[in-house]
Amino acid sequence: MALREGLTSMYEKNLQRYSDEFFAINIFTDIKVVFYTRSLKKYLLIGETVSFLGGYSFLQMLPTRLLGLPVSAPAELSYYRSAAPAYMLGRVTDDMADGDLDPKAFGYENFPEYVKTAKSQIRDGNVEVKRDFTLDFLLKYTLENLERDQKPGDDVRQDWDMFLDAMLVEYDRRINHKILTKAELETIDDNSFSYAHNIMLISLRSKTRFKHIEEIAQLQGKIFALADLKPELALFTCKIPKEILEEAKIDGEELMNNPNLLDGNEVIRRWMKEELATGRELYDKLKKKIPNLDFTTKAYLTFLMKGVESKIKKMEKQLN
């Protein structure tokens, strides 16, 4: 027992000799593997884009590996060093809230436990977090980098704290099979997307903030909800307003147990067309703003809008 404790202590001491970037890169890489295994098509492009921006891409790290240099070197040199970990940690948090990732895989009994731990670190900057291959350390690393990148008037800790609140609301909706009103659903979309986008804009050192492109929240919320309506229902997340279900004479709990109840319902079809039309209006309005934004935000929004546009066009064909 004494020998085992001694070896464990020696291992932990040796770990602390490595840089923060070493741990961040390895956590980041492990998470990417999980995502790529789940859906290479869905995550590859965005994953490698933020990897490159953050100095975490294989091509950037290859020269340092061949030369025997520390794997943290590319991240040290990266201009957007907080972009990649901010995106990936946000993605993991969102997927745990949605039920796509099990918090137990990261050492947490459930999602509320993770949120409680993360919030204690966010609200108290003096909480000691040791270097390790954990989400706790990745959050510490991400926040420290974001704080270096933020501008006067920004508060990344508050943004992340509010983002966690939004994810907790999404988790509660799924776990308790809640059917929400139109106003409640729009509030969820505003909170879920606004803080996440603000954090990413800060990480990309953009001059733009969410308030300048606020249409993106309702745009993504509405279009993503329509595109994944049945899969989300199967996970007990209903994004159809309570008012619409009542008009369609569909019981929410029954619908979540049998998403095919949507098929052929004219009230649901009319609602989907209306949501899609609103989404198209938001898309067109936001697209007109892009030429007047800074280069970084142009690239960021153009990338996001391509995915949204393809979903809009696909659904327009299906509903017309």
HELIX and SHEET records of a PDB file:
HELIX    1   1 ALA A    2  LEU A   15  1                                  14    
HELIX    2   2 ASP A   20  ARG A   38  1                                  19    
HELIX    3   3 LEU A   40  GLY A   54  1                                  15    
HELIX    4   4 PHE A   58  LEU A   66  1                                   9    
HELIX    5   5 ALA A   73  LEU A   77  1                                   5    
HELIX    6   6 ALA A   83  ASP A   98  1                                  16    
HELIX    7   7 PRO A  103  PHE A  106  5                                   4    
HELIX    8   8 PHE A  111  ARG A  123  1                                  13    
HELIX    9   9 LEU A  135  ASP A  149  1                                  15    
HELIX   10  10 VAL A  156  ILE A  175  1                                  20    
HELIX   11  11 LYS A  182  SER A  203  1                                  22    
HELIX   12  12 PHE A  210  HIS A  212  5                                   3    
HELIX   13  13 GLU A  215  ALA A  227  1                                  13    
HELIX   14  14 LEU A  229  ALA A  234  1                                   6    
HELIX   15  15 LYS A  242  ALA A  248  1                                   7    
HELIX   16  16 GLY A  252  ASN A  257  1                                   6    
HELIX   17  17 PRO A  259  LEU A  262  5                                   4    
HELIX   18  18 GLU A  266  LYS A  289  1                                  24    
HELIX   19  19 ILE A  290  ASN A  292  5                                   3    
HELIX   20  20 PHE A  295  LEU A  319  1                                  25    
END                                                                             
